[in-house]
Amino acid sequence: MFVECAKMKGRSPYLRVAETYSVTENGLTKIKKRIVLNIGPLPKFDDGQPDFVGRLKKSFKEGNPIIQELEAFVSRNTTRDIVTVSFDRRDPQKCMSHPKNVGYFLLDALYDALGIYDVLNLHKSRSKLEYDLNGLAKLLVFGRALWPDSKIGTFEKRDRYLFGLTSSNEQKEVYRALDCLDKTAEVIQKRMNTKISRAIDRDTEVCFYDVTNFWFEIGQNDVDEKDAQGKVIKPGLRKKGVSKEKRGEPIVQMGLFIDNNGIPIAYRLFPGNNTDQTTLRPAFEKSIARMDFGKVIVVADGGLNNGPNIAHLLDKGNGYILSKSTKKSDKGVKAWMLEEEGYEWNETKTFKVKSKIRERKIKDAQGKTRTITEKIVCYWSKKHYDREIRENAKFLEYLESVIKNPDKLKDKPKKVEKFLEKTDVVKDTGEIVDTKTLLSINEAKVKEYKDLLGYYTLMTSETEKPDREIINKYHGLSRIEDSFRITKSDLEGRPVFVRTQEHLTAHFLLCFIALVMIRLIQFRVLKHLGKDTRTEDGWESGITAERIKEALCSFQASGLPGGYFLATQPNDDMALLLQSFGIDADLRLPTLAELRRLKRAFDNTGIS
């Protein structure tokens, strides 16, 4: 309800209270207005101060009208303690619940705040497109976050949102929208980063990078696109490679960067036959290097630790924190790690650490040898030691049994080969020398393997940073693994129901946008709860992606006769989201206008 000042011919302006309501006629919903209360002519109440009508409208909206004649009405009606709603049982359509989702209001606000609308709107204008590009993009992103489905399945269920997202009614326009998303993917990522950097204190001193892959249920690799001379100008994406899930089908590699708050920055796709090590340099150059972050310290696991990657980062004025497998370290490093001298223990004797500065020779991408100075940090954790003991218990038991009974090596598992010792036994028959190879376990190697359990090694260019800080920054890498898990499980990044390379890349862009939205929601919740967004397990201490999805999906409203709606009671998680974004909503039989105001309230929250 609202106050309006009606101008009538031949009469003084007249004050009255009105409200809007919706009616359905011939399948179309129309918004109508009705007068609830006639207040009286304006001159009767005007106090002579500037903008009386504006002040009256504002005071009425706030529930504290500046004229006495409205006080009783506000008390009696704006709280709507009693609402009479009439149902006609002869019309079953109106007597049944048809809930529409309201939770997407939050995603819609983030979509606009991230600048995606502006990018696609500009692309639509320049390309002179006629269909609803932004509406379809919203539909696909929100569907991926809330109800993952095929692109057509998402389109067919487009009416589940309270206020329709798209005016498009043709399935073919979904695939046209995917083509546009493919073309604008890099611009969208850059615009999202700009918006996030302006809205929050984005910590990009450290950027975490990791690689995962997605397998596809196809038998053959995608064909490379070649020019007339046979040169590859566009490699196929889906190709057989080393699958993280031990699959034999073609895969697509995805490299992902996230900031120190755990919010994704950018991603890149690579053919499945590319190794992890070969992705870092092109991914960095085509994303992070173009975003004006200044010096960046890249944190990655041992799979990215090689000379060309290190040389590339250092040449661009950046740094690195990379892990190194203790089992694959050289003998000198292993001996140094196992020496007790130099370690600093914590009070409970459950953690120790030491480091040293060293010079090391590496080869860059051109094969040129160079010498670098780096710090090597070694630490041991009882927590990690106990976990490795549990994980390797059966294997260690097997090794002990083989030492006592070498005959068990006849059916040796592949994992035991590095512990084998081969002995050639010579049998002289007088004319022919016959040799037989006997296998046994090298007990010294077994002892070294056991001694190294619980130890971790890090290499870093940041020689001045304290050891504990280096370790803490490296532990943040677990959040990128969590992002991959969300993409594969909550967002159902696969199975992928599209075929062309353009549509594949657009699909992963949709997943990336949805992932960023989830992380921003989690970031806002952590800030609301007063918790650190940079800790290793910070996300789980706020709200998980699964709980966000369930909360937003459950927040719905059903239309009632008379223009009212029956909203679902926000569950505990939805209530937390509302509080985190500063939304104080009165959901007691809201009108359509009040739900629109609720949506505008979300729109005004932004990112920060």
Secondary structure, DSSP 8 states (H G I E B T S, - for coil): -EEEEE--TTS--EEEEEEEEEEEETTEEEEEEEEEEEEEEHHHH--SSTTHHHHHHHHHHTT--SSHHHHHHHHHHTT-SS------TT-TTTTS---EE-THHHHHHHHHHTTHHHHHHHHHHHHT--S-HHHHHHHHHHHHHHS---HHHHHHTGGGBSS-S-----THHHHHHHHHHHHHHHHHHHHHHHHHHHHS----SEEEEEEEEEE-S-SS----EE-TTS-EEE--S-B----TT---S-EEEEEEEE-TTS-EEEEEEEETTS-GGGTHHHHHHTTGGGS---S-EEEE-GGG-SHHHHHHHHHTT-EEEEEE-GGGS-HHHHHHHH--TT-EE-TTSSEEEEEEEEEEEEE-TTS-EEEEEEEEEEEEEHHHHHHHHHHTHHHHHHHHHHHH-GGGGGG--GGGGGGEEEEEEEEE-SS-EEEEEEEEE-HHHHHHHHHTTTEEEEEES-TTS-HHHHHHHHHTTHHHHHHHHHHHTTS---S----SHHHHHHHHHHHHHHHHHHHHHHHHHHHHHT--TTSTTTTTTT--HHHHHHHHHH-EEEE-GGGBEEE----HHHHHHHHHTT-----SS-BHHHHHHHHHHHHTT---
